Amino acid sequence: MIPGIYQLIDSSLTHELRFDTISNNLANIGTTAFKKDVISFSNALSMNNTTATDLTPGPIRYTGNDLDVALDNRGFFKVQTPKGIRYTRNGTFTLKTDYTLTDQNGNPVLGQNGLIRVNGKNVLIKPDGQILVDGRPEGTILVVDFKHPRFLRKEGSTYFTYAGHSNDIYTVENPRIQQRYLEQSNVNMTEEMIKMVETLRAFESSEKAVQCIDEMMSKMVNDPALIQ
């Protein structure tokens, strides 16, 4: 085998997977509270990779909807799903027919004392998460964070699971919740497009080098005089 062929294959796989990651980031640029992924490979052939989710908060935009909320700092909302507890920064909340506060998938949003019910006309959500309905306190939205956020794992629909120890999860004492706002994706289109072009060019260079080596090996096989 010609020296360097493995490195070229390794490089091609790395660029291909990086391209897929960037494409997924761009595809979710309009997804509320989406967090982009950053991926690098030390050895793509052995799949020895390091993957990280960039948890940097995205910009927030005004929606005017009373049940839309955005976190203006670190932290996550806690949601009860059929698969168990999940965490999200997507504050697109709504109500069930029994007035239970839920996320956009119909899963209950947990408060400091369990489920929250919102039955009334005038809804005020204070920066600390306390909900007032027609002036009556109806609960406080629970905001939690993690001592070791590297153990957070994406699970679709902007949900995260936590693979670390339960003792690492703590309640944020002074959250900053903005009512009638939603957090946008933290994907920067210009930045990702530049990365995509750079990755595509690097991938094409690696493929071209592999092709040249393949042509050279073919000539060597077909013309024994070249290897004498």
C-alpha positions as CSV (number, residue, x, y, z in Angstrom):
1,M,0.0,0.0,0.0
2,I,1.3,3.4,-0.9
3,P,2.3,5.5,2.2
4,G,-0.3,8.2,3.0
5,I,-3.4,6.4,1.5
6,Y,-4.8,5.7,4.9
7,Q,-4.4,9.4,6.0
8,L,-6.2,10.5,2.8
9,I,-9.1,8.2,3.4
10,D,-9.2,9.3,7.0
11,S,-9.2,12.9,5.9
12,S,-12.1,12.3,3.4
13,L,-14.2,10.6,6.0
14,T,-13.6,13.5,8.4
15,H,-14.6,16.1,5.9
16,E,-17.7,14.2,4.9
17,L,-18.9,13.8,8.4
18,R,-18.1,17.5,9.2
19,F,-20.1,18.4,6.1
20,D,-23.1,16.4,7.3
21,T,-22.9,18.2,10.7
22,I,-22.8,21.6,9.1
23,S,-25.7,20.7,6.8
24,N,-27.8,19.6,9.8
25,N,-27.0,22.9,11.6
26,L,-28.1,24.9,8.6
27,A,-31.3,22.8,8.2
28,N,-32.2,23.8,11.8
29,I,-31.5,27.5,11.6
30,G,-35.2,28.2,12.0
31,T,-35.8,25.7,14.8
32,T,-36.6,27.4,18.1
33,A,-33.8,27.1,20.6
34,F,-31.8,24.7,18.4
35,K,-28.1,24.3,19.5
36,K,-25.5,23.7,16.8
37,D,-23.1,20.8,16.8
38,V,-19.3,21.0,16.4
39,I,-17.6,17.8,15.4
40,S,-13.9,16.9,15.0
41,F,-12.1,13.6,14.4
42,S,-8.7,12.5,15.5
43,N,-9.1,9.2,13.7
44,A,-12.2,8.8,11.5
45,L,-11.4,5.3,10.5
46,S,-11.7,4.1,14.1
47,M,-14.5,6.6,14.7
48,N,-12.5,8.1,17.6
49,N,-14.2,11.5,17.6
50,T,-15.1,14.4,19.8
51,T,-18.5,15.8,19.4
52,A,-19.8,18.8,21.3
53,T,-23.0,20.8,21.3
54,D,-22.6,24.5,21.5
55,L,-24.9,25.6,24.3
56,T,-24.4,29.3,23.7
57,P,-27.8,31.0,24.0
58,G,-29.3,32.1,20.7
59,P,-30.8,35.6,20.1
60,I,-34.4,36.1,21.3
61,R,-37.3,37.6,19.3
62,Y,-40.6,39.0,20.3
63,T,-43.7,37.0,19.5
64,G,-46.4,38.6,21.6
65,N,-47.8,35.3,22.7
66,D,-48.5,35.1,26.4
67,L,-47.3,31.5,26.8
68,D,-44.1,32.0,24.9
69,V,-41.0,32.3,27.1
70,A,-37.3,32.6,26.5
71,L,-34.4,32.1,28.9
72,D,-32.1,35.1,28.9
73,N,-29.2,33.1,30.5
74,R,-28.1,29.6,31.2
75,G,-30.6,26.9,32.2
76,F,-33.2,24.5,30.9
77,F,-36.9,23.9,31.3
78,K,-37.8,20.5,32.7
79,V,-40.4,18.5,30.8
80,Q,-42.2,15.3,31.6
81,T,-42.4,13.1,28.5
82,P,-43.6,9.5,28.0
83,K,-39.9,8.5,27.9
84,G,-39.1,10.3,31.1
85,I,-37.7,13.7,32.1
86,R,-36.3,15.8,29.3
87,Y,-34.7,19.2,29.2
88,T,-35.2,22.0,26.7
89,R,-34.8,25.7,26.1
90,N,-37.7,25.8,23.7
91,G,-40.3,27.9,25.5
92,T,-43.1,27.5,23.0
93,F,-45.7,26.6,25.6
94,T,-49.4,25.9,25.3
95,L,-52.3,24.5,27.3
96,K,-54.1,21.2,27.4
97,T,-57.9,21.0,27.7
98,D,-57.4,20.6,31.5
99,Y,-55.4,23.9,31.4
100,T,-52.1,22.0,32.1
101,L,-49.1,24.0,30.8
102,T,-47.3,21.9,28.2
103,D,-44.6,22.3,25.6
104,Q,-45.3,22.3,21.8
105,N,-45.4,18.5,21.8
106,G,-48.1,18.3,24.5
107,N,-45.7,17.2,27.3
108,P,-46.2,18.9,30.7
109,V,-43.8,21.6,31.7
110,L,-42.8,21.1,35.3
111,G,-43.0,23.7,37.9
112,Q,-41.2,23.9,41.3
113,N,-44.2,22.0,42.8
114,G,-45.1,19.7,39.9
115,L,-47.6,20.4,37.1
116,I,-48.8,24.0,36.4
117,R,-52.4,24.8,35.5
118,V,-53.2,28.1,33.8
119,N,-57.0,28.8,33.9
120,G,-57.8,32.4,33.3
121,K,-57.6,35.3,30.9
122,N,-54.7,37.5,32.0
123,V,-51.4,35.6,32.2
124,L,-48.3,37.2,33.6
125,I,-45.0,35.3,33.7
126,K,-42.4,37.0,35.8
127,P,-38.7,36.9,35.2
128,D,-38.2,34.4,38.1
129,G,-40.8,32.1,36.4
130,Q,-43.7,32.8,38.7
131,I,-47.0,32.6,36.9
132,L,-49.9,34.9,37.8
133,V,-53.3,34.2,36.3
134,D,-55.8,37.1,36.8
135,G,-53.6,38.2,39.6
136,R,-53.5,34.7,41.3
137,P,-50.2,32.8,41.7
138,E,-50.6,29.5,39.9
139,G,-47.0,28.1,40.2
140,T,-43.5,28.8,39.1
141,I,-41.8,27.4,36.1
142,L,-38.8,25.3,37.1
143,V,-35.4,26.2,35.5
144,V,-32.5,23.8,36.1
145,D,-28.9,23.6,35.1
146,F,-26.0,21.1,35.2
147,K,-22.6,21.1,36.8
148,H,-21.3,19.1,33.9
149,P,-23.2,20.2,30.7
150,R,-20.9,18.0,28.6
151,F,-23.1,15.0,29.6
152,L,-26.1,16.5,27.9
153,R,-27.2,14.5,24.9
154,K,-29.5,15.7,22.1
155,E,-32.7,13.7,21.5
156,G,-34.6,15.5,18.8
157,S,-37.5,18.1,19.1
158,T,-34.9,20.3,21.0
159,Y,-34.9,17.9,23.9
160,F,-31.9,16.9,25.9
161,T,-31.2,14.0,28.2
162,Y,-28.6,14.0,30.9
163,A,-26.1,11.2,31.1
164,G,-24.4,12.5,34.3
165,H,-25.2,12.0,37.9
166,S,-28.6,13.3,39.2
167,N,-26.8,15.2,41.9
168,D,-25.3,17.3,39.2
169,I,-28.7,18.8,38.4
170,Y,-29.6,21.9,40.3
171,T,-32.4,24.5,40.3
172,V,-31.4,28.0,39.0
173,E,-32.2,30.4,41.8
174,N,-32.4,33.6,39.8
175,P,-33.5,32.7,36.2
176,R,-34.2,35.4,33.7
177,I,-37.3,34.5,31.9
178,Q,-38.8,36.8,29.3
179,Q,-42.5,36.4,28.5
180,R,-43.7,36.8,24.9
181,Y,-40.3,36.0,23.6
182,L,-38.7,32.9,22.1
183,E,-35.0,32.0,21.8
184,Q,-33.9,31.4,18.2
185,S,-31.3,28.9,16.9
186,N,-27.7,29.8,17.8
187,V,-26.6,28.8,14.2
188,N,-24.9,31.7,12.3
189,M,-25.7,31.2,8.7
190,T,-22.7,33.1,7.3
191,E,-20.3,31.3,9.6
192,E,-21.7,27.8,8.7
193,M,-21.7,28.6,5.0
194,I,-18.1,29.5,5.1
195,K,-17.3,26.3,7.0
196,M,-19.3,24.3,4.4
197,V,-17.3,25.8,1.5
198,E,-14.0,25.2,3.3
199,T,-15.0,21.6,4.1
200,L,-16.2,20.9,0.6
201,R,-13.0,22.1,-0.9
202,A,-10.9,20.1,1.5
203,F,-13.0,17.0,0.8
204,E,-12.5,17.5,-3.0
205,S,-8.7,17.9,-2.5
206,S,-8.5,14.6,-0.5
207,E,-10.6,12.8,-3.1
208,K,-8.5,14.1,-6.0
209,A,-5.3,12.9,-4.2
210,V,-6.8,9.5,-3.7
211,Q,-7.8,9.4,-7.4
212,C,-4.2,10.3,-8.4
213,I,-2.8,7.5,-6.2
214,D,-5.3,5.1,-7.7
215,E,-4.3,6.0,-11.2
216,M,-0.6,5.6,-10.4
217,M,-1.2,2.2,-8.8
218,S,-3.2,1.1,-11.9
219,K,-0.3,2.1,-14.2
220,M,2.2,0.2,-11.9
221,V,0.0,-3.0,-12.1
222,N,-0.4,-2.8,-15.9
223,D,3.2,-1.8,-16.7
224,P,5.6,-4.1,-14.7
225,A,8.5,-2.1,-16.1
226,L,7.6,0.8,-13.8
227,I,8.3,-1.3,-10.7
228,Q,11.6,-2.9,-11.8
